[in-house]
Every structure is written in C-alpha cells, then in structure tokens.
Amino acid sequence: MRAVVFVTKQTSKGTERSPQEYVDPLLVLTGETYARLTFEELHRHLCDTLRNDGDHRHPSD
C-alpha cells in the first residue's frame, strides 16, 4: 500500500528529490495505518495536527 498524504492549499509541492513530493505535508500515514483508522480517529488526527499549528505528526501504528 502507498502512503496517504494530507495537505492544505498552502502546502508547497516539489523537492530536489521529486517534483511530486510535498515539502511540508500536514499529515502522512502509511497505507496500512490509513486502512485501519476509523473516520473518527482520522478526524481526530487531522484536528489535533491543525490545532498544533501544523505540528506534522505521523500517528503510530
């Protein structure tokens, strides 16, 4: 499974490594983690990250 990346309109795209890579995504999850999360858990992770001024978090498995 691929990674799931959440971004905002202000998230820059394109790095030296890859033009398709986001510079500073809001939240990054493995495909496996994303598949296991309920909507409520995903919503909580996104809200927590936004409340922490974009403190980019990678929820543990």
N, C-alpha and C positions, 0 to 999 in steps of 0.2 A: 504494500500500500504506500501511497505517496503522502507527503506532508500536507497539512491543511494550514494555510496562512491567512490570517485576518489582517486587513489593512484599512486605513482611512483614506479620504481623498488627499490628504496632505502627505501620505507615505511616498517617499521617493523610490523610483524604480531604476534599476541599472547599477551594477557594481563593476569593478575592474574584472571580476571573475566571470560575471554573466549579466547580459542586458535584461534577462528575465527575472533576476533576483531582486527582492525588495531590500532596500538599505536598512530600514528600521521598522520591521513589521510590528503591529500591535500585539499579536499573539500567534504563536506557532505550535502546532500539535502534530504528533505523528499520526498517520492514518489509522493505526491501531487504537491509539488513545481517543481520537475523534469518534471512531465507530462505537466505542464503549460508553461514551458520555451520554447522559440523558440531555434533553433540551435544557432542563433546569440547571444542570451542572455547567453546561456550556455558557448559558446566560450569566451565571454567577461568575465564571472565569472572566468573561468579557467585561462585565460591570466592575469587577474588582480591579482589573487592569486599567480601565478608564478612570476609576476613582483615584488610582495611584499615579495619575498623570502619565499614563503610558509606560509605567514600570513594566517592561516587557517580561512576561512570565511564561515559563514552559511548564505547565502542570505535570506533576509526576504521574507515573502510571499507577 
